[in-house]
Structures are given as C-alpha cells and as structure tokens.
C-alpha cells in the first residue's frame, strides 16, 4: 500500500512542477555598419563617412514568460523611419511568430552614424534604400538570434542617479541677437547658447538624472544582458568623417567589462537606450573654462561614469525567477504643422538651394526654406505608433520622437507602475516633441522643420500612453 501511494503521488508532484511557467531570456547583436561614402547626418551639413572608428550594431534582447515574448532592439543610428522598423517586424513575425506589438525597435541617436532616414520625417517611405533594407534585415536577424539563445533566466531592475553629465540646452538669455531664428523672428530661448556668456539667464527646462536598467542572468548567475536608459542626447567629440556608436557603444563595452563578461559564450549584450533627452546635452553652459578633450575621450568618460553607477546599483537589486510580460500598441493620428503665409513670404526671398551636392554648406535660412518647401508637399496628418511594455512591476513607454525631459518626468510621475522609463525615437523618427509651453518659447527644437506635428501632441501622446499603462497594470498576471 505504501508503495502504491508513492507511485501515485510522485507523478502528480512532477506534473505540477512541470506546469509552472519558466522565464527565459536571450540576447544578440547584429552589425549594421554602413559602407564608407554614405552620408553622416546629425549636424547642419551631411558629410561622407571616410572611416569606421567603431562598428555600429543593433543590440537585441528577447524575453519570454512562458506565454508572451517581448523583443527590444536598440540601433546605433540617429533616427530610423517607421517603414524600416515595420519591414523588420514583418520579417520577425514570419520567422518567429512574435507580433509587431511585442517588438520595440529604437535608435540611440548617435550623431556619427550614416543616415537611414528619408527626405522628410513626415513623408512615408515608399522605396527603401539598400542601407534601409540592410538595417531591417539585421534587426530581424538579431531578434531571431536572440530568440535562439533563450534560456531559463532571472530578471531584476533598478535605478540610480547621475546628474553630473546632464544640462538643459535651452536657455533664456539677455541678448536679443542670440535669439534670432531663420523665420525672421525673435525667440524667447536659445538652444546651445555661447558657453560662459555673461548673457545667460537660466535654463528653460529640467533634466532627469535617473539611470534605469534591467538585468538578465542565467539561473547560475552568468550575465546575459543589461538594458539601461539615460536621458542624455549624445556626447560627440568624433573626428570628422568617422562612424561611431558614440557613448552608447562604449557603455555596452564597459558594462560587460564590469561584469567580467567580455569573453563568454553566449556573448553578453550591453545596451543603452536614449530616454527623454530632446532638450538635454552634457555641456555646462555657465562654466567659464572647460577641459579640452581629445577625440572620443569625453564619450568614454561619460560611458564609464554611467556604467559605474549602474554596476553600483546592480549590487543591491532583487532578481526574480519569473515575472509577467505584456505589451500594448496603439496608433495615434496627429495633424502636421503647415507653414503660415508669413513663413512662405519670408522664404520666398531666400535663394533656392541646390540639392545636387548635399555636403555644400548652407545657411540656416536655406536649410529651413528647403524643409518648408518639402513640408508643403507632405501629408496633413501622420499616424504614429505608441507602445508600452509591462515587465513585472516595471513599465516601459516607447515614443517615436526626440522627447523633452519634462514629458518623460510626467510619464514617470503618472505611471501606475512602481518603476517606469521611456525610450525615445522608438518605432519611428518624427523630429522633436516640445511641450505646448516650450512651443511658446520658441527655439530650434520648436521650429517648423525641426518639429513637424501639432503643438498639442505631447498632451495627446501622454494621455494615450497612460491609458495603455493602466490597461496593462489592471491585468491580473499569474503563474
């Protein structure tokens, strides 16, 4: 009789154990370095790439809770149009079954990568370039490879602050000559005013010092991947003509070194996403004197500082053997801004630019005259993709713009999740996203041709994202 009880009880216990979901994670990188000669964008004037200082990558992470899979990809690029991401997501779905709503794709916003953008941010891409097709395939390849690396894993997340490298770049100044715009008017604030100027008054917005991060490790403690998020535009300091992933690439290298995971199999994948940094860089404008840096020195300094802070916070986070995963995606239609009669009259007096040589140095008036001409041929509305992920008690928002920091802080403050961060330039690249209040101040990021969508867009975007977050939060996850 005792023997019979043992036989009956044993399989029942094993069955219960087997039915418990297993959390898994996998990561991989895909090289997306372009050919030399492609145009590097990010400054006022595109220049051809003449050297590759460090390779560009699509860094990919796949999570699996036994029911849902989420994929997150960060690409070393200044901004990638939605059509490229959509192609990659179609390929991913066909190969893996992961739906597009569960794939978050974004650009880091390095200013030293060649362009994957088209002629206008609000104009649909109908014919992709060879490089755009290449990037899409490499994104889908990376996700497939990360999925192939899935293994039982533990997940933890946390955050720590690093304010020393963050400065709002929009300033009130006391000299009207610093506030002229290419539309023939005077703004109230200036982007990137002269450093150390006696005319500086005060910054026009906040910064967000929080570094948020997610860490994945095997059940034995081997590091699999770490995804961090920091609201710093980029660092720069590259040689002219160099291709580089900027400090985002150095962070990936340094965080792996700190984990002792530089030479392991499968390879550890470090990832740094851009938070809400549309109005933030690392220039301390009031400083009278600044250190002179060699090329790449400053970005390495910033990457080392961010990686060190993450590694410090990592020592105290709690790891979970299982957490629920969920995703929401929503399309939002926004009106596009159109030039006023005054703008058209002003730019009618500006000489027509010669587009045959994109590297020719042009005045700001010429640049914006060209953009205004293209905007007149663009759609009167655009449909953007908004996305939200739930990872346990962590919420991630994804917005396809260069988002101002105050919007990111608002989302964190109103989110129903214990921890929240936003990845900008995700699932598209539609230019800057100032708040209505910042639009009233003017400045580069608000100019038509830098910003393309209606001035109330942030209000609509935040409201929709909070609806999506609340829906995810109200769902009752269980094992």
Residue pairs with C-beta under 8 A, 6 or more apart in sequence:
20 322
20 479
21 65
21 66
21 67
21 322
21 479
22 66
22 152
22 322
23 63
23 64
23 65
23 66
23 152
23 153
23 154
23 155
23 320
23 321
23 322
23 323
24 63
24 64
24 66
24 150
24 151
24 152
24 153
25 61
25 62
25 63
25 64
25 150
25 151
25 153
25 155
25 216
25 224
25 225
26 61
26 62
26 146
26 147
26 148
26 149
26 150
26 151
26 224
26 266
27 59
27 60
27 61
27 62
27 146
27 149
27 216
27 224
27 225
27 266
27 267
27 268
27 269
28 60
28 142
28 143
28 145
28 146
28 148
28 149
28 266
28 267
28 269
29 57
29 58
29 59
29 60
29 142
29 267
29 269
30 57
30 58
30 60
30 138
30 139
30 141
30 142
30 145
31 55
31 56
31 57
31 138
32 56
32 57
32 58
32 75
32 76
32 77
32 134
32 135
32 138
32 139
33 52
33 55
33 56
33 243
34 49
34 56
34 113
34 114
34 131
34 134
34 243
35 49
35 131
36 48
36 49
36 50
36 51
36 52
37 48
37 49
38 48
38 49
38 114
38 115
38 131
39 46
39 47
39 48
39 49
39 114
39 115
39 358
39 359
40 46
40 47
40 48
40 49
40 112
40 113
40 114
40 115
40 241
40 243
41 78
41 111
41 114
41 115
41 117
42 78
42 110
42 111
42 112
42 113
42 234
43 111
44 361
44 362
44 364
44 367
45 359
45 360
45 361
45 362
46 115
46 358
46 359
47 240
47 241
47 359
48 241
48 359
49 114
49 241
49 242
49 243
50 241
50 242
51 239
51 241
51 242
51 243
52 242
52 243
53 112
53 238
53 239
53 242
53 243
53 244
53 296
54 243
54 244
54 245
54 249
55 245
56 75
56 76
56 77
56 110
56 113
56 243
56 245
56 249
57 75
57 76
57 245
57 249
57 252
58 73
58 74
58 75
58 76
58 135
58 138
58 139
58 142
59 73
59 74
59 75
59 142
59 252
59 269
59 270
59 271
60 71
60 72
60 73
60 139
60 142
60 143
60 145
60 146
60 269
61 71
61 72
61 73
61 146
61 216
61 225
61 227
61 269
61 271
62 69
62 70
62 71
62 98
62 143
62 146
62 147
62 149
62 150
63 69
63 70
63 71
63 72
63 155
63 216
63 325
63 391
64 150
64 325
65 322
65 323
65 324
65 325
66 322
67 325
68 102
68 324
68 325
68 326
68 327
69 96
69 98
69 102
69 147
69 325
70 102
70 103
70 104
70 325
70 327
70 389
70 391
71 92
71 98
71 102
71 103
71 104
71 143
71 146
71 147
72 104
72 227
72 271
72 273
72 389
72 396
73 88
73 103
73 104
73 105
73 106
73 139
73 142
73 143
74 106
74 107
74 108
74 227
74 248
74 271
74 272
74 273
74 423
75 105
75 106
75 107
75 108
75 135
75 139
76 107
76 108
76 110
76 113
76 245
76 246
76 248
76 249
77 107
77 108
77 109
77 110
77 113
77 115
77 116
77 135
78 107
78 109
78 110
78 111
78 113
78 115
78 117
78 429
79 107
79 109
79 116
79 117
79 121
79 402
79 425
79 429
80 105
80 107
80 116
80 117
80 132
80 135
80 425
80 428
80 429
81 116
81 117
81 118
81 121
81 125
81 132
81 428
81 429
82 384
82 385
82 400
82 427
82 428
82 429
83 124
83 125
83 128
83 132
84 116
84 125
84 128
84 132
84 135
84 136
85 105
85 136
85 139
85 427
85 428
86 100
87 128
87 133
87 136
88 103
88 105
88 135
88 136
88 137
88 139
88 140
88 143
89 100
89 103
89 105
89 140
90 100
91 136
91 137
91 140
92 98
92 100
92 103
92 139
92 140
92 143
92 144
93 99
93 100
95 140
95 144
96 143
96 144
96 147
98 143
98 147
100 329
101 327
101 328
101 329
101 387
102 327
103 143
104 387
104 389
104 396
104 398
104 423
104 426
104 427
105 139
105 426
105 427
106 273
106 274
106 398
106 423
106 424
106 425
106 426
106 427
107 274
107 425
107 429
108 234
108 245
108 246
108 248
108 272
108 273
108 274
108 425
109 233
109 234
109 274
109 277
109 402
109 424
109 425
110 234
110 244
110 245
110 246
110 248
110 249
111 234
111 236
111 246
112 236
112 238
112 242
112 243
112 244
112 245
112 246
113 243
113 244
113 245
114 131
114 243
116 129
116 131
116 132
116 135
117 429
118 125
119 374
120 371
120 374
120 375
120 378
121 429
121 430
121 431
121 452
122 336
122 375
122 378
122 379
122 382
122 430
122 431
122 452
122 453
123 374
123 377
123 378
123 379
124 379
125 132
128 136
146 269
149 266
151 218
151 224
152 218
152 219
153 216
153 217
153 218
153 219
153 224
154 216
154 217
154 218
154 219
154 319
154 320
154 321
155 214
155 215
155 216
155 319
155 320
155 323
155 391
155 392
156 214
156 215
156 317
156 318
156 319
156 320
157 212
157 213
157 214
157 215
157 317
157 391
157 392
157 394
157 419
158 212
158 213
158 215
158 313
158 314
158 316
158 317
158 419
159 210
159 211
159 212
159 213
159 313
159 419
159 421
160 210
160 211
160 309
160 310
160 312
160 313
161 209
161 210
161 211
161 309
162 209
162 211
162 230
162 305
162 306
162 309
163 207
163 209
164 305
165 232
165 282
165 302
165 305
165 306
166 207
166 208
166 209
166 231
166 232
166 280
166 282
167 203
167 207
167 280
167 281
167 282
167 283
167 284
167 285
168 203
168 204
168 205
168 206
168 207
168 279
168 280
168 405
169 191
169 192
169 233
169 279
169 280
169 281
169 283
169 285
170 189
170 190
170 191
170 203
170 204
170 205
170 279
170 438
170 441
170 443
170 445
171 189
171 190
171 193
171 200
171 201
171 202
171 203
171 204
171 285
172 188
172 189
172 201
172 202
172 203
172 204
173 179
173 189
173 190
173 193
173 197
173 199
173 200
173 201
174 199
174 200
174 201
175 197
175 199
176 186
178 190
178 193
178 194
178 197
178 199
179 186
179 187
179 188
179 189
179 190
179 442
180 186
180 187
181 187
181 442
181 447
182 363
182 364
182 365
182 367
182 368
182 447
183 342
183 343
183 346
183 368
183 447
183 448
184 346
185 442
186 442
187 441
187 442
187 443
187 446
188 440
188 441
188 442
188 443
189 204
189 441
189 442
189 443
190 443
191 443
191 444
191 445
192 281
192 283
192 285
192 444
193 199
193 200
193 285
195 283
195 284
195 285
195 287
195 290
196 285
196 286
196 287
196 288
196 289
197 285
200 285
200 286
203 285
204 279
204 438
204 441
204 443
205 279
205 404
205 405
205 406
205 438
206 405
206 406
206 409
207 231
207 280
207 405
208 231
208 275
208 276
208 280
208 405
208 408
208 409
208 412
210 231
210 412
210 421
211 228
211 229
211 230
211 306
211 309
211 310
211 313
212 228
212 229
212 275
212 419
212 421
213 226
213 227
213 228
213 229
213 310
213 313
213 314
214 226
214 227
214 228
214 391
214 394
215 223
215 225
215 226
215 314
215 317
215 319
216 223
216 224
216 225
216 226
217 223
217 224
217 319
218 224
219 321
222 261
222 264
223 256
223 259
223 260
223 261
223 264
223 268
224 266
224 268
224 269
225 268
225 269
225 270
225 271
226 255
226 259
226 268
226 269
226 270
226 271
226 310
226 314
227 271
227 272
227 273
228 251
228 255
228 270
228 271
228 272
228 273
228 306
228 310
229 272
229 273
229 274
229 275
229 421
229 422
229 423
230 272
230 273
230 274
230 275
230 277
230 306
231 274
231 275
231 276
231 277
231 280
231 405
231 408
232 247
232 274
232 275
232 277
232 280
232 281
232 282
232 302
233 274
233 277
233 278
233 280
233 281
233 282
233 402
234 246
234 247
234 248
234 274
234 281
235 246
235 247
235 282
235 298
235 299
235 302
235 303
236 246
236 298
236 299
237 293
237 295
237 296
237 297
237 298
237 299
238 244
238 246
238 295
238 296
239 295
242 295
244 296
244 299
245 252
246 299
247 272
247 299
247 300
247 302
247 303
247 306
248 272
248 274
248 303
249 303
250 299
250 300
250 303
250 304
251 270
251 272
251 303
251 306
251 307
252 269
252 270
252 271
252 272
253 262
253 270
253 303
254 270
254 303
254 304
254 307
254 308
255 270
255 307
255 310
255 311
256 262
256 268
256 270
258 307
258 308
258 311
259 268
259 311
261 268
262 268
270 307
272 303
272 306
273 423
274 423
274 424
274 425
275 405
275 408
275 421
275 422
275 423
275 424
276 399
276 403
276 404
276 405
276 407
276 408
276 409
276 422
276 424
277 402
277 403
277 405
277 424
278 401
278 402
278 403
278 404
278 405
278 424
278 432
278 433
278 434
278 445
279 404
279 405
279 434
279 438
279 445
280 405
282 298
282 302
284 290
293 301
320 392
322 479
323 391
323 392
323 393
324 390
324 392
324 477
324 478
325 389
325 390
325 391
326 389
326 390
326 472
326 475
326 477
327 387
327 388
327 389
327 390
327 472
328 387
328 388
328 468
328 471
328 472
329 385
329 386
329 387
329 388
330 385
330 386
330 387
330 464
330 467
330 468
331 383
331 384
331 385
331 386
332 383
332 384
332 386
332 460
332 461
332 464
333 381
333 382
333 383
333 384
334 381
334 382
334 383
334 384
334 453
334 454
334 457
334 460
335 380
335 381
335 453
335 454
336 375
336 378
336 379
336 380
336 381
336 382
336 452
336 453
336 454
337 375
337 448
337 451
337 452
337 453
337 454
337 455
338 375
338 376
338 380
339 347
339 372
339 375
339 376
339 448
343 372
343 448
344 372
347 365
347 368
347 369
347 372
347 373
350 365
350 366
350 369
351 366
352 369
353 362
353 366
353 367
353 369
353 370
354 360
355 370
362 370
367 449
368 447
368 448
368 449
371 448
371 449
372 448
372 449
375 448
375 449
375 452
378 452
382 430
382 452
382 453
384 400
384 427
384 428
384 430
385 400
385 427
385 428
386 397
386 398
386 399
386 400
386 461
386 464
386 465
386 468
387 397
387 398
387 426
387 427
387 468
388 395
388 396
388 397
388 398
388 465
388 468
388 469
388 472
389 395
389 396
389 398
390 417
390 472
390 473
390 475
393 417
393 418
393 419
394 417
394 418
394 419
394 420
395 415
395 416
395 417
395 419
395 420
395 469
395 472
395 473
396 420
396 421
396 422
396 423
397 411
397 415
397 420
397 421
397 422
397 423
397 465
397 469
398 422
398 423
398 426
398 427
399 422
399 423
399 424
399 425
399 426
399 433
399 461
399 465
400 425
400 426
400 427
400 428
400 429
400 430
401 424
401 425
401 429
401 430
401 431
401 432
401 433
401 453
401 457
402 424
402 425
402 431
402 432
402 433
402 445
403 422
403 424
403 433
403 458
404 432
404 433
404 434
404 435
404 438
404 445
404 458
406 435
406 438
407 422
407 433
407 435
407 458
407 461
407 462
408 421
408 422
408 424
410 462
411 420
411 422
411 462
411 465
411 466
412 420
412 421
412 422
414 462
414 466
415 466
415 469
416 469
416 470
416 473
417 469
417 473
420 469
430 452
430 453
431 450
431 451
431 452
431 453
432 445
432 446
432 450
432 451
433 451
433 453
433 457
433 458
433 461
434 445
434 446
434 451
434 455
434 458
435 458
436 455
436 456
436 458
436 459
438 445
438 446
439 446
439 451
439 455
444 450
445 451
